[in-house]
Amino acid sequence: MNWELDQYFTTLGAYSLHTRRAYEHDTAEFVEWAERGGCKTPADLDHRSLRRYLAYLTTRGFSRRSIARKSAAVRGFVRYLYRQRIIDSDPGRALRTPKGEARLPRVPHAKEAGAMIDEAFSQVEELPNESDPFAGALARRDLAILEVLYGAGLRVGECCGLRIEDTDLDGQLLTVLGKGAKIRRVPVGEPAIHALVDWLENGRPIFATKDSPPELVFLARRGGSVSPREAYRVVRSHPLPDGQTLHPHALRHAYATHLLEGGADLRVVQELLGHADLATTQIYTHLTRDRLQAVYNATHPRA
């Protein structure tokens, strides 16, 4: 069947590896469903068949968020078929899909995040290079990862892919390759700069091997690149004071929330996060509003 899946997949290069894999899986799943349902070629697709597919996903028990993602993948694929003149019209253009739930993540307070990173810093102090070089290097790397995730608000993939040439340590700036191959420059504070310098000078050389990627800031224990999964383990191994563990993305949420609580303009936060749409950033205004309401209820005599 001439669905041109492989050709379509080559057009997804601007997306992150995680997003590409998700879109490839969702598109292949849709094509398999379409063929079972009687759409033997792309020419058999119409608006009704796409609506039937969304209904099928609903009956399968997928969440609104998952259905929204899968429908976005299908719309992109159908648009590709139309632009390649494989089909005469774009039936996905008018397809209305449910929006994903606006989930408000659990965000640590500034004191909690600070205590978590202070504990990671104390582990560096307790394990100097001279006594245990490998453990010292590991502690330095983990501290630098935590500082960058929270101090610059990077996505975990952006942190793992950070290159040495993109770190302006004197100017306290990081150049980040974000979603859609968009580049942005973000400031980073002195604690993160000190942690990066310490890792690059006293930790990274211990992990590096002849096969290590020379351009990457962060290395895995055996000298390879750090994967998002390993970064997740780093964050989980440094719990909050109450023992709760976080996902790396929670530190990005904390970064944005604490900026807004400190008085930062919403559009500035949008630029720092690399959000294409201001509406994506506005979720954090709900978080800060909840915090303000809690403070008011706890302290005002007529609350």
C-alpha positions in Angstrom: 0.0 0.0 0.0 1.4 3.4 -1.0 1.1 5.2 2.3 4.7 6.5 2.1 5.3 6.1 5.8 9.1 5.9 5.5 9.2 9.1 3.4 6.9 10.9 5.8 9.1 9.9 8.8 12.1 11.6 7.2 10.3 14.9 7.4 10.1 14.7 11.2 13.8 15.5 11.8 13.1 18.9 13.4 11.3 17.2 16.3 13.0 15.7 19.4 13.8 12.0 19.4 10.9 11.3 21.9 8.4 13.3 19.8 9.5 11.6 16.5 9.1 8.1 18.0 5.6 9.0 19.3 4.5 10.4 16.0 5.9 7.5 14.1 4.1 5.0 16.4 0.8 7.0 16.2 0.9 7.3 12.4 1.7 3.6 11.8 -1.1 2.7 14.3 -3.5 4.9 12.3 -2.6 3.4 9.0 -3.0 -0.2 10.4 -6.5 0.8 11.7 -7.4 2.4 8.3 -6.5 -0.6 6.3 -8.5 -2.9 8.6 -11.4 -0.6 8.3 -11.4 -0.7 4.5 -9.2 2.3 3.6 -6.8 0.4 1.3 -5.1 3.5 0.0 -4.7 7.1 1.1 -7.3 8.1 -1.5 -9.9 6.3 0.6 -9.5 8.7 3.5 -12.1 11.3 4.2 -13.2 13.5 7.1 -15.7 10.8 8.2 -13.0 8.1 8.5 -10.9 10.4 10.6 -13.8 11.1 12.9 -14.4 7.4 13.2 -10.8 6.9 14.2 -11.1 9.4 17.0 -14.3 7.6 18.2 -12.3 4.4 18.1 -9.6 5.8 20.3 -12.3 7.0 22.8 -13.8 3.5 23.0 -10.3 2.1 23.6 -10.2 4.2 26.8 -7.4 6.6 25.8 -7.2 9.9 27.7 -8.1 13.2 26.1 -4.4 14.1 26.2 -3.4 10.9 24.4 -6.2 11.4 21.8 -5.1 14.9 21.2 -1.5 13.8 20.6 -2.5 10.9 18.3 -4.9 13.2 16.3 -2.1 15.7 15.9 0.1 13.0 14.4 -2.7 11.9 12.0 -3.4 15.5 10.9 0.3 16.0 10.2 0.5 12.8 8.2 -2.6 13.6 6.2 -1.3 17.1 5.5 1.9 15.6 4.2 -0.1 13.3 1.8 -2.0 16.3 0.5 1.1 18.4 -0.1 2.7 15.5 -1.9 -0.4 15.3 -4.1 -1.1 11.7 -3.1 -4.6 12.8 -2.1 -6.7 15.5 -3.6 -7.8 17.2 -0.4 -6.9 17.5 3.2 -9.6 15.8 5.3 -7.8 16.5 8.5 -7.9 20.3 8.1 -11.3 20.7 9.7 -10.9 17.8 12.2 -11.7 19.0 15.7 -10.0 17.1 18.5 -10.3 17.2 22.3 -7.8 19.4 24.1 -5.6 17.6 26.6 -6.3 18.2 30.2 -4.4 21.2 31.7 -2.8 19.3 34.4 -1.3 21.4 37.2 1.9 19.7 38.3 3.1 19.4 41.9 5.7 22.2 42.2 8.1 22.4 45.2 8.3 25.7 47.1 11.5 27.7 46.6 12.8 26.6 50.0 12.2 23.0 49.2 14.0 23.2 45.9 16.8 25.1 47.6 17.2 22.5 50.3 17.2 19.7 47.8 20.1 21.3 45.8 21.9 22.3 49.0 21.9 18.6 50.0 23.4 17.7 46.6 26.1 20.3 47.1 26.9 18.9 50.6 27.5 15.5 48.9 30.1 17.1 46.7 31.8 18.6 49.7 31.8 15.3 51.5 33.4 13.4 48.6 36.5 15.3 47.4 38.3 14.0 44.3 41.3 12.9 46.2 39.6 10.2 48.3 37.2 8.8 45.7 37.6 10.4 42.2 34.7 8.5 40.6 32.2 9.3 43.4 33.3 12.9 43.5 32.8 13.2 39.7 29.4 11.6 40.0 28.3 14.0 42.7 29.6 17.0 40.8 27.7 15.9 37.6 24.5 15.4 39.5 24.7 18.8 41.2 25.4 20.5 37.9 22.4 18.7 36.3 20.1 19.8 39.1 21.4 23.4 39.0 20.8 23.6 35.2 17.4 22.0 35.3 16.2 24.4 38.1 18.4 27.4 37.5 17.8 27.6 33.7 14.4 25.9 33.4 15.7 23.5 30.6 13.7 20.5 29.4 15.5 17.3 30.2 16.4 16.7 26.6 17.8 20.2 26.3 19.9 19.6 29.4 21.2 16.2 28.1 22.1 17.7 24.7 23.8 20.8 26.1 27.1 21.4 24.3 30.2 22.9 25.8 30.4 25.6 23.1 26.9 26.7 24.1 27.9 27.5 27.7 29.0 31.1 28.1 30.3 30.7 31.7 31.7 34.3 31.9 28.5 35.8 30.5 26.3 33.4 32.5 24.3 32.4 29.5 23.3 29.0 27.9 22.4 28.6 24.2 19.7 26.0 24.0 18.4 24.0 21.1 14.7 23.6 21.9 11.6 22.0 20.4 11.2 22.5 16.6 15.0 23.2 16.3 14.4 26.7 17.9 17.4 28.2 19.5 17.2 30.5 22.6 19.7 32.0 25.0 18.8 31.8 28.7 20.6 33.4 31.7 21.8 31.1 34.5 22.8 32.1 38.0 26.1 31.9 39.8 25.3 28.6 41.7 24.7 26.8 38.4 27.8 28.4 36.8 30.0 27.3 39.8 28.6 23.8 39.6 29.2 23.6 35.8 32.8 24.9 36.2 33.5 22.4 38.9 32.0 19.5 36.9 33.8 20.5 33.7 37.2 20.9 35.4 37.1 18.3 38.1 34.4 15.7 37.2 34.0 15.4 33.4 37.7 14.4 32.7 37.2 11.4 35.0 34.2 10.1 33.1 35.6 10.9 29.6 37.0 8.2 27.4 38.3 8.2 23.9 34.8 7.4 22.6 33.1 10.1 24.6 31.3 12.8 22.6 33.7 15.7 23.0 31.0 18.4 22.4 28.6 17.4 25.2 28.7 19.0 28.7 27.2 16.0 30.6 28.5 12.4 30.3 27.2 9.1 31.6 29.3 7.0 34.0 30.9 5.1 31.2 31.7 8.1 29.1 28.7 8.2 26.8 26.0 10.8 26.5 23.5 11.2 29.4 20.1 10.0 28.4 16.8 11.5 29.7 16.2 8.3 31.6 19.5 8.7 33.5 18.7 12.4 34.2 15.4 11.2 35.6 17.4 8.9 37.9 19.6 11.8 39.0 16.6 13.9 40.0 14.8 11.0 41.8 18.0 10.2 43.8 17.8 13.7 45.3 14.4 13.9 47.1 12.8 17.0 48.7 13.2 17.4 52.5 9.9 15.6 53.1 11.2 12.6 51.1 9.1 13.1 48.0 10.9 12.6 44.7 10.4 14.7 41.6 10.4 14.3 37.8 13.0 16.5 36.0 10.1 18.4 34.4 9.0 19.4 37.9 12.1 21.5 38.2 11.2 23.3 35.0 7.8 24.0 36.4 9.4 25.2 39.6 11.7 27.5 37.7 8.7 29.2 35.9 6.5 29.4 39.0 9.2 30.9 41.2 10.0 33.5 38.5 6.3 34.6 38.3 6.0 34.6 42.1 9.1 36.9 42.2 7.4 39.3 39.8 8.7 38.3 36.4 6.6 39.3 33.4 4.7 36.4 31.8 6.1 37.1 28.3 9.6 37.1 29.7 9.0 33.7 31.2 7.5 32.6 27.9 10.8 33.5 26.1 12.9 31.8 28.8 11.0 28.6 28.6 10.9 28.6 24.8 7.2 28.4 24.5 5.8 29.2 21.1 2.4 30.1 22.5 1.7 32.3 25.5 -1.2 30.1 26.4 1.2 27.3 27.3 3.0 29.6 29.8 -0.2 30.8 31.4 -0.7 27.5 33.2 1.9 28.8 35.7 -0.3 31.8 36.5 -2.9 29.3 37.9 -0.1 27.8 40.1 1.0 31.1 41.5 -2.6 32.2 42.0 -3.2 29.1 44.1 -0.1 29.9 46.2 -1.3 33.5 46.8 -4.8 32.3 47.8 -3.3 29.8 50.3 -1.1 32.6 51.8 -4.1 34.9 52.0 -6.3 32.3 53.6 -3.6 31.4 56.2 -2.7 35.0 57.2 -5.5 37.5 56.6 -7.8 38.1 59.6 -10.9 38.3 57.4 -10.0 35.5 55.0 
